[in-house]
Structure formats: structure tokens, C-alpha cells
Amino acid sequence: MKAKSKKNGRGLCPWRELRFFGRVWRVVWIALLAVLLLSWLQVLLGIFVNPPLTPLMAQRFFQQLADDERPVRFERDYVRLDDISPNLITAVVYAEDGWFMYHHGFDVKQMKIAYRDHRQGRRTRGASTISQQTAKNAFLPHSRNVLRKAAEAYYTLLIETVWSKRRIMEVYLNIIEFGDGIYGCEAASQHYFGHSASKLSRDEAAQLAATLPSPLKRNPAHQSPYFRRQAATIKSRFVWGKVNINMSKEERRRKAPEQENLIQFIVWTFKQK
């Protein structure tokens, strides 16, 4: 007697014939597949479509509503990368991610230093790249947990695969926070200096770049001695030359041919144990 097949014509067992754990497993993998497809769709659309709103913008809005002493503000004006001063591109690269044009989304050298510092109980330095910050700000809410960091790494790999360095920089400079309720370099330039981002001087670009590590505490309107020192340090790095955001992949590989990737870093961490 032939055994009765439990599969339908598509190779899947009908839902009504599944046991409890079988149904749970099917829901899980369908949900995972849906999340993967959605993430790819988000990133692919991001090649052409500018993010209208980010999770951080929504978070800040509700935080402002809940705080009586905090004004509700939303300033943003999206501009093309060609309408942003090269001074600002250079300033944020030298301030936030000096290897932006050469790495694959992750500064593995800095990640190794941070890993060693953490294991030895020392205060760790930030190793987040512009690509990681773009992925975090464009697609994810701000929180501190392992799941969010994993999602950030995943989105970073996606945008580094699908987007160009130009596109990553353009999105970054248009969504990054420059103050409470101030998003993107155009809004920041108009708010702090009264002119468009295309006219930013080196001094002004350095001041905006110095804002980025802590935009709710630092800004050009309230310059502490520490803020001025940071801005001066960033400006001094202009002697290294302006960042060529249009550098080809071939030129990048020629100048920095041995950049490690995330997989190599993970393998390295296992060898440290």
C-alpha cells in the first residue's frame, strides 16, 4: 500500500496537516523571508528615492512632544550631493571616518582596537563608519542592544553592495542630526549660518562636523572651548587634501588594496579567545 503524500503540488505540506511546531517553523521562515525582501526593497529604492522620514526623526518628535521644556522642531531640506560644499564632505570624512572611501563598510582596524580595549577593561573608542551611521539612521531606531547592532551590520553590507560611495554620502549628509529637530546639512547650514550648504566655508564645515558625535549637546550656536578645539582639529586636517568622493573603485583598490572585511574581523575575534 502506497504511503499517502502530505505535500501538495508545490512541495509544501498543507497548513491544516501541520502540527504545532511545524506551523511555528513555517511562520518563522516566512517572516524572515518577508523581512529580507523588505530590506532589499528598501535599499534598492534608496538608490533613487530619498528617505522621507527616518526612525530617529520619529523618535525625536515624540520625545519633543513629551518634554514641555523642549520645542517641537523639524527642519530639513534635501539637496543633491552636487549642491553640498566639498568642504563639508572633506570635514565629515576627516572627523568621522578617514577610511570611508576605501573600506567595505567597516573600519576593521579600529574595530580591532576597540575589541582589545574592551577586553582589557579600557574605555573603547567609537569605530562606527559613515556607512554604518547611514544604515542606522536611514533604516533603524536608535537603541543600544545586540539585535540592533546586528541589523545595522546587515544594512551596512547591503548599502555598501548596492549603493555607491556618492549615494551613501548624499543620504548621510541629508538625514544626519545636527541639532534637536535639525536634520541634514542644508537645514543645519541655514539654521546656524544663514546660507545654503553649497556655500559652507572650511570653518563652517568643521563646526558642523564637530557637532556630529553629540548633536543634542554640541552645535555651532553654543561653542564650548572643547567644541572649538575639535573644530580646529578637523579644519587642520584639510592639509591632507580634499576628499575625492568620485574616486573610482580601481583607484580606491590601488591606493588601499588590503582593506579587511567584516567576515575577516569575525574570524579574527574567534582566534583571540
C-alpha positions in Angstrom: 0.0 0.0 0.0 1.4 3.4 -1.0 2.0 5.9 1.7 -0.2 9.0 1.5 1.8 12.0 0.5 1.4 15.0 2.8 2.8 17.5 0.3 0.7 19.5 -2.2 1.7 20.1 -5.8 4.1 22.9 -4.7 6.1 20.7 -2.4 4.6 22.2 0.8 2.6 20.3 3.4 -0.9 21.9 3.7 -1.3 24.2 6.7 -4.2 22.1 8.2 -1.9 19.0 8.2 0.9 20.7 10.1 1.5 20.1 13.7 2.1 22.9 16.2 5.8 23.2 15.8 5.5 22.8 12.0 3.2 25.8 11.9 5.5 27.8 14.1 8.5 27.0 11.9 6.6 27.9 8.8 5.5 31.3 10.3 9.1 31.9 11.3 10.7 31.3 7.9 8.0 33.2 6.1 8.5 36.1 8.4 12.3 36.0 7.9 11.8 35.9 4.1 9.5 38.8 4.2 12.0 40.8 6.3 14.8 40.0 3.9 12.7 41.0 0.9 11.6 44.2 2.6 15.1 45.2 3.5 16.3 44.6 -0.1 13.4 46.6 -1.4 14.2 49.5 1.0 17.8 49.6 -0.1 17.1 49.2 -3.8 14.5 52.1 -3.6 17.1 54.1 -1.8 19.2 54.3 -4.9 16.7 56.7 -6.4 14.3 57.7 -3.6 15.4 60.0 -0.8 14.2 58.8 2.7 11.2 61.0 3.5 11.4 60.2 7.2 13.7 58.2 9.4 13.1 56.3 12.7 15.2 58.8 14.5 13.2 61.7 13.3 10.0 60.0 14.6 11.7 59.2 17.9 12.9 62.8 18.4 9.4 64.2 17.5 7.7 62.1 20.2 10.5 63.0 22.7 9.9 66.7 22.0 6.1 66.3 22.5 6.7 64.6 25.9 9.0 67.3 27.1 7.4 70.7 28.0 10.7 72.4 28.0 11.7 71.2 24.6 10.4 72.9 21.5 8.9 70.8 18.8 11.1 71.4 15.8 11.5 69.8 12.4 13.9 71.4 10.0 15.0 69.5 6.9 15.6 70.3 3.2 17.0 67.6 1.0 19.7 68.6 -1.5 21.8 66.8 -4.1 25.4 66.0 -3.3 26.5 68.4 -6.1 24.7 71.2 -4.1 26.8 70.5 -0.9 30.1 72.1 -0.4 33.1 69.8 -0.9 34.4 71.4 2.3 31.7 69.6 4.3 32.3 66.2 2.6 36.0 66.5 3.5 35.3 67.7 7.0 32.9 64.8 7.9 35.3 62.2 6.4 38.3 63.5 8.4 36.1 63.8 11.5 34.1 60.6 11.4 35.6 58.1 9.1 39.0 58.7 7.5 38.9 55.5 5.5 35.4 56.0 4.2 36.5 55.9 0.5 38.5 52.6 1.0 36.7 50.3 3.4 33.8 47.9 2.7 31.5 49.5 5.3 33.6 48.7 8.4 36.8 50.1 9.7 38.3 46.7 10.8 41.5 48.3 12.2 39.5 50.5 14.5 37.2 47.6 15.4 40.2 45.5 16.5 41.5 48.3 18.6 38.0 48.8 20.2 37.8 45.0 20.8 41.1 44.9 22.6 40.3 47.9 24.7 37.0 46.3 25.7 38.7 43.0 26.7 41.3 44.9 28.7 38.7 47.0 30.6 39.7 50.2 28.9 37.2 52.8 27.6 36.5 51.9 24.0 36.7 54.4 21.2 34.0 54.7 18.6 34.6 52.7 15.4 31.4 53.4 13.6 31.9 54.3 10.0 29.8 56.8 7.9 28.3 53.7 6.1 27.2 52.3 9.5 25.8 55.6 10.6 23.9 55.9 7.3 22.4 52.4 7.7 21.5 53.1 11.3 19.9 56.5 10.7 18.1 55.6 7.5 16.6 52.3 8.5 16.7 51.6 12.2 15.5 53.2 15.5 18.2 54.3 17.9 18.7 51.8 20.7 21.6 50.0 22.3 21.3 46.3 22.0 22.8 43.4 20.2 19.9 42.9 17.8 20.0 46.5 16.6 23.8 46.2 16.1 23.3 43.1 14.0 20.7 44.8 11.9 23.0 47.8 11.5 25.8 45.5 10.2 23.3 43.8 7.8 22.1 47.1 6.3 25.6 48.4 6.1 26.6 45.4 4.0 23.5 46.0 1.8 24.2 49.6 1.1 27.9 49.1 0.5 26.9 46.4 -2.0 24.1 48.3 -3.8 24.8 52.0 -3.3 27.8 53.9 -4.5 30.0 55.9 -2.1 28.5 59.1 -3.5 25.0 57.8 -2.7 26.0 56.8 0.8 27.5 60.2 1.4 24.5 62.0 -0.1 22.0 60.2 2.1 24.2 60.6 5.2 24.5 64.3 4.8 20.8 64.7 4.3 19.5 62.7 7.2 22.1 63.1 9.9 21.2 65.0 13.0 22.8 68.4 13.5 20.8 69.6 16.5 17.4 68.9 18.2 15.0 68.7 15.3 17.6 69.8 12.7 18.3 67.1 10.1 20.6 67.3 7.1 23.3 69.7 6.2 21.1 72.1 4.2 18.8 72.7 7.2 21.8 73.0 9.5 23.6 75.4 7.3 20.5 77.6 7.0 19.9 77.4 10.8 23.4 78.1 12.0 24.9 80.2 9.2 22.0 81.7 7.2 23.1 80.3 3.8 22.9 77.1 1.8 25.1 74.1 2.3 26.8 74.8 -1.1 28.4 77.9 0.4 29.9 76.3 3.5 33.4 77.6 4.3 36.1 75.3 5.8 35.5 76.9 9.2 31.7 76.3 9.0 32.1 72.8 7.6 34.5 71.9 10.5 31.9 73.3 13.0 29.2 71.1 11.6 31.4 68.1 11.6 32.3 68.7 15.2 28.6 68.6 16.0 28.1 65.1 14.8 29.3 62.9 17.7 26.7 64.6 20.1 24.3 66.8 18.2 21.9 67.4 21.1 24.8 68.7 23.3 27.1 70.4 20.7 26.4 72.9 18.0 27.9 76.0 16.4 25.4 78.2 18.3 26.9 77.3 21.7 30.6 76.7 21.3 32.4 75.5 24.3 36.3 75.6 24.4 36.2 71.8 23.7 34.0 72.3 20.7 36.3 75.0 19.3 39.3 72.7 19.8 37.5 69.9 18.0 36.5 72.1 15.1 40.1 73.5 14.8 41.5 70.0 14.7 39.1 69.0 11.9 40.0 72.1 10.0 43.7 71.4 10.4 43.2 68.1 8.6 42.4 69.9 5.3 46.1 70.0 4.7 45.7 66.3 3.8 43.8 67.4 0.7 40.1 67.3 -0.2 38.3 64.0 -0.3 37.5 62.8 -3.8 34.0 61.4 -3.5 34.0 60.4 -7.2 37.1 58.2 -6.9 36.7 55.0 -9.0 36.8 51.5 -7.5 40.0 50.8 -9.4 41.7 53.9 -7.9 40.5 53.0 -4.4 41.8 49.5 -4.7 45.2 50.8 -6.0 45.5 53.2 -3.0 44.3 50.8 -0.3 44.4 47.3 -1.7 44.3 45.3 1.5 41.2 46.5 3.4 39.7 43.8 5.6 36.0 43.0 5.7 33.6 42.0 8.4 34.0 38.3 7.9 37.7 38.6 8.4 37.1 40.6 11.6 34.7 37.9 12.9 37.3 35.2 12.2 40.0 37.3 13.9 37.8 37.7 17.1 37.4 33.9 17.4 41.2 33.5 17.2 41.6 35.9 20.2 39.7 33.6 22.6 
